[in-house]
Amino acid sequence: IIRVGIGLVFMRHGFLKLTGETEKLVWLGQQMHLFGITQAPLFWGYVAACCEFFGGLLLALGLMTRLGALAILGVMKVAMVYH
């Protein structure tokens, strides 16, 4: 139940980012400057949103859960350094 719930939460957040405004994705991608990456913020925003959505989908379905958790781990690492 917990795995499915966490997967659905990440899917929702990723979906909102994927269907939202481009400015949100650019802002999200700009957070990679914390790791010294300043090129292509829109690309990195899409990568983060896809990792959240598809990582959550994999967790919710119970398919390749390690891969899904690894995708979410990358997004959460950036969020942790940001905050």
Secondary structure as GFF3:
##gff-version 3
##sequence-region A 1 83
A	DSSP	alpha_helix	2	18	.	.	.	ID=ss1
A	DSSP	alpha_helix	22	30	.	.	.	ID=ss2
A	DSSP	three_ten_helix	31	35	.	.	.	ID=ss3
A	DSSP	alpha_helix	41	61	.	.	.	ID=ss4
A	DSSP	alpha_helix	65	82	.	.	.	ID=ss5
###
